[in-house]
Amino acid sequence: MTDENASLEQTGGADETAVVGAVHRDPQPRPGQWRCGSFLLELDRPLVMGILNVTPDSFSDGGRFIGAGKADVRAAAEAGMAMAAAGADIIDVGGESTRPGAMSVHPAMEASRVIPVVERLVAAVDVPVSVDTRNSEVASAALAAGASIVNDISGFRDPAMVRLLVGSEAGLVAMHMQGDPQTMQSEPTYDDVVAEVAGWLASRADDLEAAGVDRLRIAVDPGIGFGKSADHNLALLHDTRELVALGRPLVIGASRKRFVAAVTGGDPEERLEGSLAAALWAAAHGAAVLRVHDVGPTVKTLRMLSAIMASRLEQ
């Protein structure tokens, strides 16, 4: 299947008892720490990365903090502060939509949207600020503005980006994507999506380490929704443990994506329940970081999961 809204072979006749049993097992052990600039993040629980898009055309919240081509820096920064107050461990700021079919943005335009927001957040919150970019110029400016993480959907394909990160102390998120945002959903094809994505992530992380990036700084992301059908996305989530077994902090970003609607229905803002279910599953199976739009509900859901698991372990 090539469309995330296609019928889902994997959801038919699911065994509810098996699903509940899986959630109640002990979680897969997570790598212990993730170094991100001056922050050393402990990964003894799943961290929440809040999504803050300063774009006119992101699939879920495009246009919320931008109008007439200009970012509303104050409103965007206040939204990031609210995420931190709601329990976000990281704020991820993006200035280029990477939804399926999105056109690329000139780095100068992207930087004009992102950098003022990064500057305000770094001064206002005590959690790491991440920049979601595939442009080395934007990443360089964001790091100079105080960002602690570079989240690159292209997996650091650009050698200039790798050189920049080797010379910094920032944390990295290397994501898998088949194709690019303009073409990635036209016909995504895999023989074994879990094995192929896991193999690519392992190889990319090893290459970054060989280039001179400290192992403790490297996290990986399977790229849910990036060059994958709905069935591919469900398979990657189902086999979260296989991705955790790579031994790198695993970032999962399933929030409000189209494959959620393929199961539950609804426009992006109506996909909370499916997004929380995906986050809960990933957390229970060892994901280190959950990248989400709905910070407060996700934090509360994880708190409940933690309480249940702690109670079981104490018996």
N, C-alpha and C positions, 0 to 999 in steps of 0.2 A: 504494500500500500504506500502511496506517495503523499497523502494528505492527512494531516493530524486530525481532521474531522471525520475520517473514514471509520467504518464499523470496526470494532475492536474484537479480534478473535480471542484475545487473552482474557477478556473480562467475562465471557460467557460461562455460567455455571461455576463461579468461584466458590470455594469451600470456606464459609465464614469462620468455621472453627479453626481451620488452618491459619487464616489470617490473624485472628485474635491470639492464637498460640504463638505465632511468630513475634508479635509485638511484645509479649510477656517474657520472652527469653532474655537472658542477659545480653546487652548490646555488644557488638564487636568492639574490641579495644581500639581506641583512637591513638594516633601518634600524640606524644606528650605535649609538645609546644610548637608554636609558630612565631618566629621572630619577624616583626614588622616595624622597621625603624627603631625607635626608642621603646616600643612596646614588645613585651614577651608574653604572648597570649597563651594561657593554660588551656589545654583541650580536654580537661577531665569532664566536660559537659559540652553539648553542641552549642556553638555560638550563633547569634542572629545577626545577619548583615542586612541592614535596611536599605532598600532601593530608593534613590533620590534622582529622578530623571529631570534634567533641565533641557527639555527638547520640545519641539512642537508636534512631534509625530510618533512618540513611543506608543506601543500597542495598548498599554493600559492607562498610563497617566500623562500622555503627551499633551502639551499645552497648558498644563496646570500651573507651571511657573515661568511661562514665556509667552510673550505677545508682541506682535509686530516685529518679530525677529530679535527681540531684546529680552534677556533674562530678568525676572523679578528676583534679584539677588536676596533681598530681605525676606521675602516670603519663602523662598527655597531654603535659606539657612534656618529659618524658624521651623520649617517642617523637619529638617534634619535634627534640630535640637529636640523637637517633640519625640522623634524616634529614639534618641538617646535617653530621654526621660522615661519612655515606655519600656526601656530595657534592651535596646539594640546595643550590641557589642562592637559593631562596626557600622559606619555610614558610607555607602558606595555611591559616588556622584558621577553621573554620566551626562555627556552633552551631545551624543550622537545616537540616534535610534538605530538599533540593529534588529528590528522586527523583520520578518520575511518580506523581501521586496524593497526594503529601505534603500534609499540612495546614500552614498557617502557624503560626508560633510567636510568642508575645507578645514584643516587644522586650526587656522586662525579663528574661524567662526566657532568651532568646538571649544577652543580655549576661552573665548570671550564669554561663553556660557558657564563654563566650569570653574575657572580659576577664582573669580570673586567669591563664589559659594564655598569653595575649599578653604580659602583664606578665613572667611567668617567662621566656618565650622571649627577649624583647627583652634581658633582663639576662644571658642565658646564651649566645646565639649571635651570630656576627658577620655574619649574612646578614639581608636584609630579612624582616620578618614581615608577612604579608598577612592581612586579615580578609575572609572570604567572607560578605557580607551585602547585603541589599537594604533595610535599615532605617537611616535616617540617625542615629537615636539610638545604635544599636550602633556604627555607623561612627565617630561622634563620640567615644564612649568608648574605642574601640580606638585611634584616633589619639592621644588623650590618654595612653593607656597605652604609646605608642611604636610602634604599627604604622606601616608605611611605604607600604602599598598597600591600596586598597579594590577588591575584586573583586566586582562587582555583576551577578548573573545577569539582572537586569531592565534592564540597560543604562542605569542612572541615569535612569529614567523619573520618579522622584520629584523635584520641583523643590527640596525641602529637601536632598536628597542633593547635587544640583548646587551649591547655595549653599554647603554645607559644604565641598565639594572645591575650589571656587573660592578659598575662604579658607584653604586648606592648601597644603602642598608635596607631598602624597602622590601616588604613582603611581596610575593608574586602569586597570582592565580593564573595558571596556564589552562585555557579551556580548549576542548576539542570542538571543531566545527567542520562539517563536510561542505566544501564550497565557500561561498561568502553570502552575506545577507541578501543580495539581489537574486541569487540562484539556489540557495541551500535547500529550499523546500520544493524545487521543481520535480525532483525524482531521487530522493535519498535512497541509497541501496547499500546493503551490507550482506555478507554471507553469515556472519555471527556478530551482531552489533556489540555485544558485551565484550567479547574477546578482542575485537578490532579496536574499540575505543580504549579499553584497558591497555592494550599493547601500545597504542599511540601515546597515551598519557605517561606510561612508564618510560618510553623512549624519550619523550620531550623533557620530562623532569631530569632524566639522566644527562641529556645534552646540556641543559641549563646549568646543572651542577658541574659538568666537565668544563663549561665555559668560564666558571669562576663564581657562580652564585652559591652561597652557603646553603647546604641541604635544609637547614631549619627555616629558611625563608620561602621555600617552594610549596605551594598548595596546587591541587589539580581539580578540574571541573569537567565532568563528562559532556557538558553542553546540552542539557535537556532542551529540546525544541530547536536546536541549531543543526539543520541538516539531518533531521530524524523524523520519521512518521510517528503517529501516536503509539503504535505497537512497539517501535524502537524505544520510545521514552519509557513506556511501562516496563519493558524488559530491563532497561538500565536501572530503574528504581528497584525492581524486583531483586536484582542481583547487586544491590548496594554493597553487600559484604565482599563481593569479588573486587570491587573498586577500592574499598577500604584496605583490602589485603595488599595493595601496592605499597603501603607503608608511608604514604604521603597524606597530609591533611586533605580531606575530601570536601569540596564545596558542592552543594546541590542547589540549583536554582530552578524550581518547578512552579513558582508562584504565578497564579493566574494565567498560565499558558494554555494554548488552544487544545492540547491533549486533555487537559482537565475538563474543558467543555465537552469534549467528545464522550466523556463518561457521565458527567453531571449536568451538562447543558449550561446555558447562561453566558451573558456578556462578561468581559473581564472583571468588572466590579461585582459580579454575581458568582464568582468562583472561589469564594473564601473556604467553604467546607472541603472542596476537593483539594485545594492548596494546603490546608491544614493536615488533611489525611496524608498527602505526599510528604509533607515535612515530618510528620510523626513517624511514618515508616522509615524515612531516611535516618532520622535521629536514632530510632531504636536499633538500627542496623549499622551504626557506627559513623555516620557522616559527622564531620567536624564543624562545618559551617553551613547554615541555611540562609540563602539569599532570598529575601521576601519583601513584598509590598506591605503586608499587614503585620507590623511589628508587634503591637500589643497583643492581639489574639494568638500569635505564634509563641510569644514569650509565656503566656499563660498556659497554653497547651503543653509546652515543654516542661513547665513547672509541675504540671499534674503528672506527666509521664515520669519525671524524676522522683516525685513523691511515691508513686506506685512501686517503682523499681527499688527505691531505698527501703520501703516497708518490707518487700519480699526478701531483700538481702539481710535484713535484721532478724528475720525469724529463725 
